[in-house]
Amino acid sequence: MPELPEVETIARALRGQVVGQAVRAAQVRWPRAVATPAPDEFVAALVGRRITAVGRRAKFLVLTLAPQGYLLIHLRMTGRLLYEAAGADPRPLDGHTHVSLYFQGGGALHYHDQRKFGRLYLVGDPDEVLRGLGLEPLEASPEQFAALLRARRRQIKPLLLDQHVLAGLGNIYTDESLWRAGVHPLRRADTLAAADVSRLYEAIRAVLTEAIANKGTTLRDYRAPNGETGENQWSLAVYGRAGEPCPRCGQAVQRVVVGSRGTHLCPQCQSL
């Protein structure tokens, strides 16, 4: 599933591609891809609206529309947004291309999703969908982050994955951050010492920042709007590397299950 770095990479790319473009037509090929409103209303409401900004909140893309409204997109596991520039050869559309926006100046934006878990929302206020999300990891202060952990008795990995607590982290970057901070994923949040919390705060910020600079992690499905893969998969220390030596101590990386999620860690660097 695309996490914060992948969604941020997509948002930055789309800003240079679709901002200023007005929708000439829209097509919904699989109705359930649109969560709200009904597909016919979704299409009719989009026509004539101009995209004025592209942002991100947690794992959601947020497209601001004029004269009103917002288009929110959650890619879930296998969703992709593919941009087709004006004058370019049209992309071949297969049965997994569920929604398309066609622009007045030419070109298009296609939503492709093989597993069909992603959703699009056309709303008047983003809070209709985003209300209840937690703090952004790259915006939270050290004090805010420490308070989140201090007040909760949950295991640290499930807590970091909870989008109502900290919004945007997923399995890959949680494992990488915990490894970098030397924190075992089963540690209870309220038992972490101040030094542990500080290391974890800095680790999360560093891991996410580096992944954004590397344009995300492509293990299978993730692509930027131009179809390119990310490069961060070559920088992963533990995620997906069970049995390989830990880059820090040489101990074999282990894969365990924490909160029903496959989890990668170094048993020596992240002693419980």
SEGU-616667 format. One record per residue (C-alpha): y, x, z; residue in one letter. Coordinates in steps of 0.5 Angstrom, whole numbers, padded with zeros to 4 digits, always signed. Layout:
BEGIN
YXZA...
This chain:
BEGIN
+0000+0000+0000M+0007+0003-0002P+0010+0005+0005E+0018+0006+0006L+0018+0013+0002P+0015+0009-0004E+0019+0003-0004V+0026+0007-0003E+0024+0011-0009T+0023+0005-0013I+0030+0002-0010A+0033+0009-0012R+0030+0009-0019A+0032+0001-0020L+0039+0002-0018R+0040+0007-0024G+0036+0002-0029Q+0038-0005-0027V+0044-0006-0023V+0050-0009-0027G+0044-0013-0032Q+0044-0020-0032A+0038-0024-0033V+0037-0027-0040R+0030-0030-0039A+0025-0030-0034A+0017-0031-0034Q+0012-0033-0029V+0005-0032-0031R+0001-0033-0024W+0005-0038-0020P+0003-0035-0013R+0006-0029-0015A+0013-0033-0013V+0013-0034-0005A+0019-0039-0006T+0022-0043-0009P+0017-0046-0014A+0016-0042-0020P+0020-0047-0025D+0026-0047-0020E+0025-0039-0019F+0026-0038-0027V+0031-0043-0028A+0035-0040-0022A+0035-0033-0024L+0037-0034-0031V+0045-0032-0032G+0045-0028-0025R+0047-0021-0025R+0044-0016-0021I+0049-0012-0017T+0045-0008-0012A+0038-0005-0010V+0037-0004-0003G+0031-0003+0002R+0029-0006+0008R+0022-0004+0011A+0017-0005+0005K+0021-0010+0002F+0026-0009-0004L+0032-0013-0004V+0036-0014-0010L+0043-0017-0009T+0045-0022-0014L+0051-0025-0017A+0054-0030-0016P+0049-0031-0010Q+0043-0030-0008G+0038-0025-0007Y+0031-0023-0010L+0026-0020-0005L+0020-0016-0007I+0014-0014-0003H+0009-0010-0007L+0003-0010-0002R-0003-0006-0004M-0003-0005-0011T+0004-0008-0014G+0008-0004-0019R+0015-0005-0022L+0016-0003-0029L+0022-0002-0032Y+0023-0003-0040E+0029+0000-0043A+0033-0003-0048A+0031-0001-0055G+0024+0002-0052A+0018+0000-0055D+0015-0006-0051P+0010-0005-0046R+0003-0008-0047P+0003-0013-0042L-0004-0015-0039D-0007-0020-0035G-0004-0017-0028H+0003-0017-0031T+0005-0023-0027H+0013-0024-0027V+0018-0021-0032S+0025-0021-0032L+0029-0020-0039Y+0036-0018-0039F+0042-0020-0043Q+0043-0013-0046G+0036-0012-0048G+0030-0009-0044G+0026-0012-0038A+0023-0011-0031L+0016-0013-0030H+0012-0014-0024Y+0005-0012-0024H-0001-0013-0019D-0008-0012-0020Q-0010-0015-0013R-0005-0020-0013K-0003-0019-0006F+0005-0018-0007G+0010-0023-0007R+0017-0025-0010L+0022-0029-0006Y+0029-0032-0009L+0033-0034-0003V+0040-0035-0001G+0040-0030+0005D+0035-0024+0006P+0034-0026+0014D+0030-0032+0011E+0024-0027+0010V+0027-0021+0014L+0028-0024+0020R+0024-0021+0026G+0023-0014+0023L+0024-0008+0027G+0028-0002+0027L+0029+0002+0021E+0025+0009+0023P+0031+0013+0019L+0036+0009+0023E+0034+0009+0030A+0037+0013+0035S+0033+0018+0039P+0035+0013+0045E+0033+0007+0041Q+0026+0010+0039F+0024+0012+0046A+0026+0005+0049A+0021+0002+0044L+0015+0007+0047L+0017+0006+0054R+0017-0001+0054A+0010-0002+0051R+0003+0000+0054R+0000-0001+0047R-0004+0005+0043Q+0001+0009+0039I-0002+0008+0032K-0002+0001+0032P+0005+0000+0035L+0008+0005+0030L+0004+0000+0025L+0007-0006+0028D+0013-0008+0023Q+0016-0012+0028H+0017-0006+0032V+0019+0000+0027L+0019-0003+0020A+0017+0001+0014G+0011+0006+0017L+0004+0005+0014G-0003+0008+0015N-0001+0015+0011I+0006+0017+0014Y+0003+0015+0021T-0002+0019+0021D+0002+0025+0018E+0007+0024+0024S+0002+0024+0029L-0001+0030+0027W+0006+0034+0026R+0008+0031+0033A+0001+0033+0036G+0000+0026+0039V-0007+0023+0039H-0007+0016+0036P-0010+0013+0042L-0005+0015+0047R-0002+0009+0050R+0006+0009+0048A+0008+0009+0055D+0004+0015+0058T+0008+0020+0053L+0012+0025+0056A+0019+0025+0054A+0018+0032+0050A+0012+0028+0046D+0017+0022+0044V+0022+0027+0042S+0017+0031+0038R+0014+0024+0035L+0021+0022+0033Y+0023+0028+0029E+0016+0028+0026A+0017+0021+0023I+0024+0023+0021R+0022+0029+0017A+0015+0026+0014V+0019+0020+0011L+0025+0025+0009T+0020+0030+0005E+0016+0024+0002A+0022+0021-0001I+0024+0028-0003A+0017+0028-0007N+0018+0021-0009K+0012+0018-0005G+0005+0019-0005T+0000+0017-0011T-0007+0016-0008L-0009+0011-0014R-0004+0005-0015D+0003+0007-0014Y+0008+0009-0019R+0016+0009-0020A+0019+0004-0025P+0018+0009-0031N+0011+0010-0029G+0011+0017-0026E+0007+0018-0020T+0009+0021-0014G+0008+0028-0011E+0007+0028-0004N+0000+0027-0004Q+0000+0035-0005W+0004+0036+0002S-0001+0031+0006L-0004+0035+0012A-0009+0030+0015V-0009+0024+0011Y-0015+0023+0007G-0017+0030+0008R-0023+0029+0013A-0028+0035+0014G-0022+0040+0011E-0019+0045+0015P-0013+0043+0019C-0007+0047+0016P-0005+0049+0023R-0011+0051+0027C-0017+0051+0022G-0021+0046+0026Q-0024+0040+0021A-0020+0034+0020V-0023+0028+0023Q-0023+0021+0021R-0024+0015+0026V-0022+0008+0026V-0016+0006+0031V-0014-0001+0031G-0019-0003+0025S-0015+0002+0021R-0018+0009+0018G-0015+0014+0022T-0014+0022+0020H-0013+0027+0026L-0014+0034+0028C-0018+0034+0035P-0016+0040+0037Q-0008+0039+0035C-0008+0032+0038Q-0012+0033+0044S-0013+0026+0047L
